[in-house]
Amino acid sequence: MNFAYRFNDAELRSKGMYGSKIFALVARKQRFWLHDNVVYVFCEIDHNHSAIQLVRFIHSIFPGLRD
């Protein structure tokens, strides 16, 4: 998965969190002729639980997802 935007917040940098990532997943639900999109936004604030690990986990559960 490619990250389209890197988020560098002054408050996070002051706490020593450089290079934190923010990313979003879009889930699409189709019901008859209606389409609903839901966006889930995630932010990496703890480097012990990296965004890349979460993306790999999501891809392992849903292998058909597009990047």
PDB file with SEQRES, HELIX, SHEET and CRYST1 records, atoms N, CA, C and O in Angstrom:
SEQRES   1 A   67  MET ASN PHE ALA TYR ARG PHE ASN ASP ALA GLU LEU ARG          
SEQRES   2 A   67  SER LYS GLY MET TYR GLY SER LYS ILE PHE ALA LEU VAL          
SEQRES   3 A   67  ALA ARG LYS GLN ARG PHE TRP LEU HIS ASP ASN VAL VAL          
SEQRES   4 A   67  TYR VAL PHE CYS GLU ILE ASP HIS ASN HIS SER ALA ILE          
SEQRES   5 A   67  GLN LEU VAL ARG PHE ILE HIS SER ILE PHE PRO GLY LEU          
SEQRES   6 A   67  ARG ASP                                                      
HELIX    1 AA1 ALA A   10  SER A   14  1                                   5    
HELIX    2 AA2 ALA A   51  ILE A   61  1                                  11    
SHEET    1 AA1 2 ILE A  22  ARG A  31  0                                        
SHEET    2 AA1 2 LEU A  34  CYS A  43 -1                                        
CRYST1    1.000    1.000    1.000  90.00  90.00  90.00 P 1           1          
ATOM      1  N   MET A   1       0.850  -1.171   0.000  1.00  0.00           N  
ATOM      2  CA  MET A   1       0.000   0.000   0.000  1.00  0.00           C  
ATOM      3  C   MET A   1       0.891   1.227   0.000  1.00  0.00           C  
ATOM      4  O   MET A   1       1.859   1.299   0.756  1.00  0.00           O  
ATOM      5  N   ASN A   2       0.577   2.158  -0.816  1.00  0.00           N  
ATOM      6  CA  ASN A   2       1.323   3.401  -0.876  1.00  0.00           C  
ATOM      7  C   ASN A   2       0.634   4.448  -0.021  1.00  0.00           C  
ATOM      8  O   ASN A   2      -0.592   4.551  -0.004  1.00  0.00           O  
ATOM      9  N   PHE A   3       1.428   5.210   0.677  1.00  0.00           N  
ATOM     10  CA  PHE A   3       0.887   6.283   1.491  1.00  0.00           C  
ATOM     11  C   PHE A   3       0.845   7.544   0.652  1.00  0.00           C  
ATOM     12  O   PHE A   3       1.871   7.980   0.130  1.00  0.00           O  
ATOM     13  N   ALA A   4      -0.319   8.123   0.520  1.00  0.00           N  
ATOM     14  CA  ALA A   4      -0.483   9.294  -0.326  1.00  0.00           C  
ATOM     15  C   ALA A   4      -0.095  10.578   0.400  1.00  0.00           C  
ATOM     16  O   ALA A   4       0.179  11.590  -0.245  1.00  0.00           O  
ATOM     17  N   TYR A   5      -0.067  10.552   1.721  1.00  0.00           N  
ATOM     18  CA  TYR A   5       0.186  11.775   2.461  1.00  0.00           C  
ATOM     19  C   TYR A   5       0.927  11.434   3.737  1.00  0.00           C  
ATOM     20  O   TYR A   5       0.530  10.523   4.463  1.00  0.00           O  
ATOM     21  N   ARG A   6       1.982  12.145   4.013  1.00  0.00           N  
ATOM     22  CA  ARG A   6       2.689  11.996   5.284  1.00  0.00           C  
ATOM     23  C   ARG A   6       2.314  13.165   6.169  1.00  0.00           C  
ATOM     24  O   ARG A   6       2.328  14.316   5.734  1.00  0.00           O  
ATOM     25  N   PHE A   7       1.983  12.869   7.399  1.00  0.00           N  
ATOM     26  CA  PHE A   7       1.504  13.873   8.338  1.00  0.00           C  
ATOM     27  C   PHE A   7       2.604  14.161   9.340  1.00  0.00           C  
ATOM     28  O   PHE A   7       3.026  13.257  10.061  1.00  0.00           O  
ATOM     29  N   ASN A   8       3.078  15.386   9.407  1.00  0.00           N  
ATOM     30  CA  ASN A   8       4.069  15.797  10.394  1.00  0.00           C  
ATOM     31  C   ASN A   8       3.470  16.907  11.243  1.00  0.00           C  
ATOM     32  O   ASN A   8       3.368  18.052  10.803  1.00  0.00           O  
ATOM     33  N   ASP A   9       3.083  16.568  12.436  1.00  0.00           N  
ATOM     34  CA  ASP A   9       2.451  17.508  13.341  1.00  0.00           C  
ATOM     35  C   ASP A   9       3.492  18.038  14.321  1.00  0.00           C  
ATOM     36  O   ASP A   9       4.319  17.278  14.824  1.00  0.00           O  
ATOM     37  N   ALA A  10       3.452  19.321  14.589  1.00  0.00           N  
ATOM     38  CA  ALA A  10       4.415  19.929  15.510  1.00  0.00           C  
ATOM     39  C   ALA A  10       4.312  19.325  16.906  1.00  0.00           C  
ATOM     40  O   ALA A  10       5.326  19.150  17.581  1.00  0.00           O  
ATOM     41  N   GLU A  11       3.094  19.004  17.344  1.00  0.00           N  
ATOM     42  CA  GLU A  11       2.924  18.409  18.669  1.00  0.00           C  
ATOM     43  C   GLU A  11       3.546  17.019  18.728  1.00  0.00           C  
ATOM     44  O   GLU A  11       4.184  16.669  19.720  1.00  0.00           O  
ATOM     45  N   LEU A  12       3.366  16.225  17.675  1.00  0.00           N  
ATOM     46  CA  LEU A  12       3.974  14.898  17.648  1.00  0.00           C  
ATOM     47  C   LEU A  12       5.489  14.996  17.565  1.00  0.00           C  
ATOM     48  O   LEU A  12       6.190  14.215  18.209  1.00  0.00           O  
ATOM     49  N   ARG A  13       6.009  15.938  16.787  1.00  0.00           N  
ATOM     50  CA  ARG A  13       7.461  16.104  16.681  1.00  0.00           C  
ATOM     51  C   ARG A  13       8.055  16.504  18.015  1.00  0.00           C  
ATOM     52  O   ARG A  13       9.156  16.068  18.350  1.00  0.00           O  
ATOM     53  N   SER A  14       7.349  17.331  18.791  1.00  0.00           N  
ATOM     54  CA  SER A  14       7.865  17.740  20.098  1.00  0.00           C  
ATOM     55  C   SER A  14       7.918  16.562  21.065  1.00  0.00           C  
ATOM     56  O   SER A  14       8.659  16.600  22.047  1.00  0.00           O  
ATOM     57  N   LYS A  15       7.140  15.519  20.794  1.00  0.00           N  
ATOM     58  CA  LYS A  15       7.164  14.310  21.621  1.00  0.00           C  
ATOM     59  C   LYS A  15       8.118  13.265  21.065  1.00  0.00           C  
ATOM     60  O   LYS A  15       8.165  12.140  21.564  1.00  0.00           O  
ATOM     61  N   GLY A  16       8.888  13.631  20.023  1.00  0.00           N  
ATOM     62  CA  GLY A  16       9.866  12.713  19.455  1.00  0.00           C  
ATOM     63  C   GLY A  16       9.300  11.751  18.440  1.00  0.00           C  
ATOM     64  O   GLY A  16       9.943  10.746  18.139  1.00  0.00           O  
ATOM     65  N   MET A  17       8.135  12.009  17.904  1.00  0.00           N  
ATOM     66  CA  MET A  17       7.503  11.121  16.931  1.00  0.00           C  
ATOM     67  C   MET A  17       7.673  11.695  15.534  1.00  0.00           C  
ATOM     68  O   MET A  17       6.769  12.344  15.009  1.00  0.00           O  
ATOM     69  N   TYR A  18       8.825  11.455  14.938  1.00  0.00           N  
ATOM     70  CA  TYR A  18       9.096  11.943  13.592  1.00  0.00           C  
ATOM     71  C   TYR A  18       8.634  10.915  12.568  1.00  0.00           C  
ATOM     72  O   TYR A  18       8.752   9.711  12.792  1.00  0.00           O  
ATOM     73  N   GLY A  19       8.118  11.386  11.465  1.00  0.00           N  
ATOM     74  CA  GLY A  19       7.751  10.493  10.372  1.00  0.00           C  
ATOM     75  C   GLY A  19       6.509   9.661  10.620  1.00  0.00           C  
ATOM     76  O   GLY A  19       6.363   8.598  10.018  1.00  0.00           O  
ATOM     77  N   SER A  20       5.607  10.106  11.485  1.00  0.00           N  
ATOM     78  CA  SER A  20       4.354   9.378  11.697  1.00  0.00           C  
ATOM     79  C   SER A  20       3.530   9.417  10.417  1.00  0.00           C  
ATOM     80  O   SER A  20       3.607  10.373   9.645  1.00  0.00           O  
ATOM     81  N   LYS A  21       2.752   8.381  10.206  1.00  0.00           N  
ATOM     82  CA  LYS A  21       1.986   8.256   8.964  1.00  0.00           C  
ATOM     83  C   LYS A  21       0.494   8.350   9.252  1.00  0.00           C  
ATOM     84  O   LYS A  21       0.023   7.938  10.312  1.00  0.00           O  
ATOM     85  N   ILE A  22      -0.225   8.890   8.306  1.00  0.00           N  
ATOM     86  CA  ILE A  22      -1.678   8.899   8.352  1.00  0.00           C  
ATOM     87  C   ILE A  22      -2.159   8.297   7.036  1.00  0.00           C  
ATOM     88  O   ILE A  22      -1.629   8.616   5.971  1.00  0.00           O  
ATOM     89  N   PHE A  23      -3.163   7.426   7.111  1.00  0.00           N  
ATOM     90  CA  PHE A  23      -3.680   6.802   5.900  1.00  0.00           C  
ATOM     91  C   PHE A  23      -5.142   6.472   6.107  1.00  0.00           C  
ATOM     92  O   PHE A  23      -5.645   6.494   7.230  1.00  0.00           O  
ATOM     93  N   ALA A  24      -5.808   6.170   5.031  1.00  0.00           N  
ATOM     94  CA  ALA A  24      -7.242   5.906   5.095  1.00  0.00           C  
ATOM     95  C   ALA A  24      -7.596   4.696   4.245  1.00  0.00           C  
ATOM     96  O   ALA A  24      -6.937   4.397   3.250  1.00  0.00           O  
ATOM     97  N   LEU A  25      -8.642   4.015   4.658  1.00  0.00           N  
ATOM     98  CA  LEU A  25      -9.217   2.911   3.898  1.00  0.00           C  
ATOM     99  C   LEU A  25     -10.637   3.304   3.516  1.00  0.00           C  
ATOM    100  O   LEU A  25     -11.375   3.857   4.332  1.00  0.00           O  
ATOM    101  N   VAL A  26     -11.009   3.024   2.299  1.00  0.00           N  
ATOM    102  CA  VAL A  26     -12.364   3.306   1.835  1.00  0.00           C  
ATOM    103  C   VAL A  26     -13.082   1.980   1.638  1.00  0.00           C  
ATOM    104  O   VAL A  26     -12.649   1.136   0.853  1.00  0.00           O  
ATOM    105  N   ALA A  27     -14.180   1.808   2.358  1.00  0.00           N  
ATOM    106  CA  ALA A  27     -14.992   0.601   2.229  1.00  0.00           C  
ATOM    107  C   ALA A  27     -16.253   0.962   1.454  1.00  0.00           C  
ATOM    108  O   ALA A  27     -16.939   1.934   1.773  1.00  0.00           O  
ATOM    109  N   ARG A  28     -16.539   0.178   0.452  1.00  0.00           N  
ATOM    110  CA  ARG A  28     -17.712   0.449  -0.382  1.00  0.00           C  
ATOM    111  C   ARG A  28     -18.733  -0.658  -0.179  1.00  0.00           C  
ATOM    112  O   ARG A  28     -18.418  -1.843  -0.281  1.00  0.00           O  
ATOM    113  N   LYS A  29     -19.948  -0.253   0.107  1.00  0.00           N  
ATOM    114  CA  LYS A  29     -21.042  -1.203   0.293  1.00  0.00           C  
ATOM    115  C   LYS A  29     -22.076  -0.930  -0.784  1.00  0.00           C  
ATOM    116  O   LYS A  29     -22.520   0.204  -0.967  1.00  0.00           O  
ATOM    117  N   GLN A  30     -22.450  -1.975  -1.488  1.00  0.00           N  
ATOM    118  CA  GLN A  30     -23.436  -1.834  -2.556  1.00  0.00           C  
ATOM    119  C   GLN A  30     -24.694  -2.589  -2.164  1.00  0.00           C  
ATOM    120  O   GLN A  30     -24.652  -3.769  -1.815  1.00  0.00           O  
ATOM    121  N   ARG A  31     -25.801  -1.889  -2.229  1.00  0.00           N  
ATOM    122  CA  ARG A  31     -27.090  -2.485  -1.920  1.00  0.00           C  
ATOM    123  C   ARG A  31     -28.060  -2.055  -3.008  1.00  0.00           C  
ATOM    124  O   ARG A  31     -28.455  -0.891  -3.085  1.00  0.00           O  
ATOM    125  N   PHE A  32     -28.429  -2.996  -3.832  1.00  0.00           N  
ATOM    126  CA  PHE A  32     -29.292  -2.721  -4.977  1.00  0.00           C  
ATOM    127  C   PHE A  32     -28.668  -1.625  -5.838  1.00  0.00           C  
ATOM    128  O   PHE A  32     -27.587  -1.830  -6.390  1.00  0.00           O  
ATOM    129  N   TRP A  33     -29.306  -0.487  -5.964  1.00  0.00           N  
ATOM    130  CA  TRP A  33     -28.758   0.600  -6.786  1.00  0.00           C  
ATOM    131  C   TRP A  33     -28.045   1.647  -5.926  1.00  0.00           C  
ATOM    132  O   TRP A  33     -27.483   2.604  -6.457  1.00  0.00           O  
ATOM    133  N   LEU A  34     -28.065   1.470  -4.609  1.00  0.00           N  
ATOM    134  CA  LEU A  34     -27.428   2.429  -3.705  1.00  0.00           C  
ATOM    135  C   LEU A  34     -25.984   2.025  -3.431  1.00  0.00           C  
ATOM    136  O   LEU A  34     -25.674   0.840  -3.305  1.00  0.00           O  
ATOM    137  N   HIS A  35     -25.130   2.991  -3.344  1.00  0.00           N  
ATOM    138  CA  HIS A  35     -23.726   2.756  -3.014  1.00  0.00           C  
ATOM    139  C   HIS A  35     -23.358   3.633  -1.822  1.00  0.00           C  
ATOM    140  O   HIS A  35     -23.588   4.842  -1.835  1.00  0.00           O  
ATOM    141  N   ASP A  36     -22.796   3.024  -0.813  1.00  0.00           N  
ATOM    142  CA  ASP A  36     -22.330   3.765   0.358  1.00  0.00           C  
ATOM    143  C   ASP A  36     -20.827   3.595   0.472  1.00  0.00           C  
ATOM    144  O   ASP A  36     -20.309   2.487   0.335  1.00  0.00           O  
ATOM    145  N   ASN A  37     -20.137   4.678   0.721  1.00  0.00           N  
ATOM    146  CA  ASN A  37     -18.707   4.637   0.976  1.00  0.00           C  
ATOM    147  C   ASN A  37     -18.460   5.073   2.409  1.00  0.00           C  
ATOM    148  O   ASN A  37     -19.030   6.057   2.882  1.00  0.00           O  
ATOM    149  N   VAL A  38     -17.605   4.331   3.092  1.00  0.00           N  
ATOM    150  CA  VAL A  38     -17.204   4.666   4.448  1.00  0.00           C  
ATOM    151  C   VAL A  38     -15.693   4.797   4.448  1.00  0.00           C  
ATOM    152  O   VAL A  38     -14.996   3.940   3.906  1.00  0.00           O  
ATOM    153  N   VAL A  39     -15.181   5.860   5.048  1.00  0.00           N  
ATOM    154  CA  VAL A  39     -13.742   6.092   5.094  1.00  0.00           C  
ATOM    155  C   VAL A  39     -13.268   5.928   6.528  1.00  0.00           C  
ATOM    156  O   VAL A  39     -13.805   6.549   7.445  1.00  0.00           O  
ATOM    157  N   TYR A  40     -12.258   5.086   6.714  1.00  0.00           N  
ATOM    158  CA  TYR A  40     -11.625   4.895   8.006  1.00  0.00           C  
ATOM    159  C   TYR A  40     -10.241   5.527   7.936  1.00  0.00           C  
ATOM    160  O   TYR A  40      -9.431   5.157   7.085  1.00  0.00           O  
ATOM    161  N   VAL A  41      -9.967   6.473   8.821  1.00  0.00           N  
ATOM    162  CA  VAL A  41      -8.687   7.179   8.825  1.00  0.00           C  
ATOM    163  C   VAL A  41      -7.883   6.706  10.028  1.00  0.00           C  
ATOM    164  O   VAL A  41      -8.385   6.664  11.151  1.00  0.00           O  
ATOM    165  N   PHE A  42      -6.622   6.348   9.776  1.00  0.00           N  
ATOM    166  CA  PHE A  42      -5.722   5.864  10.814  1.00  0.00           C  
ATOM    167  C   PHE A  42      -4.501   6.768  10.886  1.00  0.00           C  
ATOM    168  O   PHE A  42      -4.080   7.335   9.878  1.00  0.00           O  
ATOM    169  N   CYS A  43      -3.939   6.899  12.072  1.00  0.00           N  
ATOM    170  CA  CYS A  43      -2.724   7.677  12.257  1.00  0.00           C  
ATOM    171  C   CYS A  43      -1.770   6.878  13.131  1.00  0.00           C  
ATOM    172  O   CYS A  43      -2.160   6.346  14.171  1.00  0.00           O  
ATOM    173  N   GLU A  44      -0.528   6.799  12.702  1.00  0.00           N  
ATOM    174  CA  GLU A  44       0.498   6.104  13.467  1.00  0.00           C  
ATOM    175  C   GLU A  44       1.059   7.077  14.494  1.00  0.00           C  
ATOM    176  O   GLU A  44       1.752   8.029  14.136  1.00  0.00           O  
ATOM    177  N   ILE A  45       0.764   6.843  15.769  1.00  0.00           N  
ATOM    178  CA  ILE A  45       1.335   7.691  16.807  1.00  0.00           C  
ATOM    179  C   ILE A  45       2.280   6.916  17.711  1.00  0.00           C  
ATOM    180  O   ILE A  45       2.991   7.513  18.519  1.00  0.00           O  
ATOM    181  N   ASP A  46       2.298   5.612  17.589  1.00  0.00           N  
ATOM    182  CA  ASP A  46       3.209   4.775  18.362  1.00  0.00           C  
ATOM    183  C   ASP A  46       4.008   3.936  17.383  1.00  0.00           C  
ATOM    184  O   ASP A  46       3.446   3.103  16.672  1.00  0.00           O  
ATOM    185  N   HIS A  47       5.328   4.150  17.342  1.00  0.00           N  
ATOM    186  CA  HIS A  47       6.153   3.434  16.373  1.00  0.00           C  
ATOM    187  C   HIS A  47       6.242   1.936  16.669  1.00  0.00           C  
ATOM    188  O   HIS A  47       6.675   1.167  15.811  1.00  0.00           O  
ATOM    189  N   ASN A  48       5.840   1.516  17.860  1.00  0.00           N  
ATOM    190  CA  ASN A  48       5.801   0.083  18.161  1.00  0.00           C  
ATOM    191  C   ASN A  48       4.636  -0.600  17.456  1.00  0.00           C  
ATOM    192  O   ASN A  48       4.642  -1.820  17.291  1.00  0.00           O  
ATOM    193  N   HIS A  49       3.652   0.163  17.047  1.00  0.00           N  
ATOM    194  CA  HIS A  49       2.497  -0.345  16.300  1.00  0.00           C  
ATOM    195  C   HIS A  49       2.434   0.425  14.992  1.00  0.00           C  
ATOM    196  O   HIS A  49       1.613   1.328  14.827  1.00  0.00           O  
ATOM    197  N   SER A  50       3.293   0.066  14.083  1.00  0.00           N  
ATOM    198  CA  SER A  50       3.459   0.870  12.872  1.00  0.00           C  
ATOM    199  C   SER A  50       2.287   0.709  11.910  1.00  0.00           C  
ATOM    200  O   SER A  50       1.573  -0.293  11.919  1.00  0.00           O  
ATOM    201  N   ALA A  51       2.122   1.724  11.090  1.00  0.00           N  
ATOM    202  CA  ALA A  51       1.067   1.725  10.083  1.00  0.00           C  
ATOM    203  C   ALA A  51       1.305   0.633   9.051  1.00  0.00           C  
ATOM    204  O   ALA A  51       0.355   0.028   8.554  1.00  0.00           O  
ATOM    205  N   ILE A  52       2.554   0.381   8.731  1.00  0.00           N  
ATOM    206  CA  ILE A  52       2.873  -0.648   7.738  1.00  0.00           C  
ATOM    207  C   ILE A  52       2.445  -2.023   8.233  1.00  0.00           C  
ATOM    208  O   ILE A  52       1.949  -2.832   7.449  1.00  0.00           O  
ATOM    209  N   GLN A  53       2.629  -2.302   9.524  1.00  0.00           N  
ATOM    210  CA  GLN A  53       2.182  -3.582  10.076  1.00  0.00           C  
ATOM    211  C   GLN A  53       0.668  -3.713   9.983  1.00  0.00           C  
ATOM    212  O   GLN A  53       0.157  -4.792   9.683  1.00  0.00           O  
ATOM    213  N   LEU A  54      -0.048  -2.631  10.235  1.00  0.00           N  
ATOM    214  CA  LEU A  54      -1.506  -2.668  10.133  1.00  0.00           C  
ATOM    215  C   LEU A  54      -1.950  -2.909   8.701  1.00  0.00           C  
ATOM    216  O   LEU A  54      -2.879  -3.680   8.460  1.00  0.00           O  
ATOM    217  N   VAL A  55      -1.297  -2.259   7.751  1.00  0.00           N  
ATOM    218  CA  VAL A  55      -1.638  -2.455   6.340  1.00  0.00           C  
ATOM    219  C   VAL A  55      -1.374  -3.895   5.926  1.00  0.00           C  
ATOM    220  O   VAL A  55      -2.189  -4.490   5.222  1.00  0.00           O  
ATOM    221  N   ARG A  56      -0.260  -4.462   6.346  1.00  0.00           N  
ATOM    222  CA  ARG A  56       0.040  -5.869   6.030  1.00  0.00           C  
ATOM    223  C   ARG A  56      -1.002  -6.801   6.634  1.00  0.00           C  
ATOM    224  O   ARG A  56      -1.413  -7.770   5.996  1.00  0.00           O  
ATOM    225  N   PHE A  57      -1.433  -6.513   7.864  1.00  0.00           N  
ATOM    226  CA  PHE A  57      -2.453  -7.328   8.511  1.00  0.00           C  
ATOM    227  C   PHE A  57      -3.769  -7.255   7.742  1.00  0.00           C  
ATOM    228  O   PHE A  57      -4.418  -8.278   7.525  1.00  0.00           O  
ATOM    229  N   ILE A  58      -4.164  -6.060   7.331  1.00  0.00           N  
ATOM    230  CA  ILE A  58      -5.409  -5.897   6.578  1.00  0.00           C  
ATOM    231  C   ILE A  58      -5.324  -6.636   5.249  1.00  0.00           C  
ATOM    232  O   ILE A  58      -6.289  -7.278   4.834  1.00  0.00           O  
ATOM    233  N   HIS A  59      -4.175  -6.552   4.578  1.00  0.00           N  
ATOM    234  CA  HIS A  59      -4.009  -7.272   3.313  1.00  0.00           C  
ATOM    235  C   HIS A  59      -4.027  -8.787   3.516  1.00  0.00           C  
ATOM    236  O   HIS A  59      -4.463  -9.515   2.624  1.00  0.00           O  
ATOM    237  N   SER A  60      -3.564  -9.276   4.665  1.00  0.00           N  
ATOM    238  CA  SER A  60      -3.599 -10.720   4.907  1.00  0.00           C  
ATOM    239  C   SER A  60      -5.028 -11.212   5.124  1.00  0.00           C  
ATOM    240  O   SER A  60      -5.350 -12.347   4.774  1.00  0.00           O  
ATOM    241  N   ILE A  61      -5.882 -10.374   5.694  1.00  0.00           N  
ATOM    242  CA  ILE A  61      -7.274 -10.758   5.922  1.00  0.00           C  
ATOM    243  C   ILE A  61      -8.106 -10.582   4.657  1.00  0.00           C  
ATOM    244  O   ILE A  61      -8.955 -11.417   4.345  1.00  0.00           O  
ATOM    245  N   PHE A  62      -7.860  -9.496   3.931  1.00  0.00           N  
ATOM    246  CA  PHE A  62      -8.590  -9.182   2.704  1.00  0.00           C  
ATOM    247  C   PHE A  62      -7.606  -9.126   1.539  1.00  0.00           C  
ATOM    248  O   PHE A  62      -7.226  -8.035   1.113  1.00  0.00           O  
ATOM    249  N   PRO A  63      -7.186 -10.276   1.016  1.00  0.00           N  
ATOM    250  CA  PRO A  63      -6.149 -10.273  -0.027  1.00  0.00           C  
ATOM    251  C   PRO A  63      -6.582  -9.629  -1.336  1.00  0.00           C  
ATOM    252  O   PRO A  63      -5.724  -9.295  -2.152  1.00  0.00           O  
ATOM    253  N   GLY A  64      -7.863  -9.442  -1.567  1.00  0.00           N  
ATOM    254  CA  GLY A  64      -8.327  -8.864  -2.821  1.00  0.00           C  
ATOM    255  C   GLY A  64      -8.348  -7.341  -2.836  1.00  0.00           C  
ATOM    256  O   GLY A  64      -8.766  -6.744  -3.828  1.00  0.00           O  
ATOM    257  N   LEU A  65      -7.905  -6.703  -1.758  1.00  0.00           N  
ATOM    258  CA  LEU A  65      -7.929  -5.241  -1.716  1.00  0.00           C  
ATOM    259  C   LEU A  65      -6.933  -4.649  -2.687  1.00  0.00           C  
ATOM    260  O   LEU A  65      -5.862  -5.206  -2.930  1.00  0.00           O  
ATOM    261  N   ARG A  66      -7.311  -3.507  -3.237  1.00  0.00           N  
ATOM    262  CA  ARG A  66      -6.410  -2.779  -4.130  1.00  0.00           C  
ATOM    263  C   ARG A  66      -5.645  -1.751  -3.324  1.00  0.00           C  
ATOM    264  O   ARG A  66      -6.128  -1.250  -2.309  1.00  0.00           O  
ATOM    265  N   ASP A  67      -4.437  -1.443  -3.790  1.00  0.00           N  
ATOM    266  CA  ASP A  67      -3.626  -0.403  -3.139  1.00  0.00           C  
ATOM    267  C   ASP A  67      -4.072   0.953  -3.581  1.00  0.00           C  
ATOM    268  O   ASP A  67      -3.514   1.960  -3.144  1.00  0.00           O  
TER     269      ASP A  67                                                      
END                                                                             
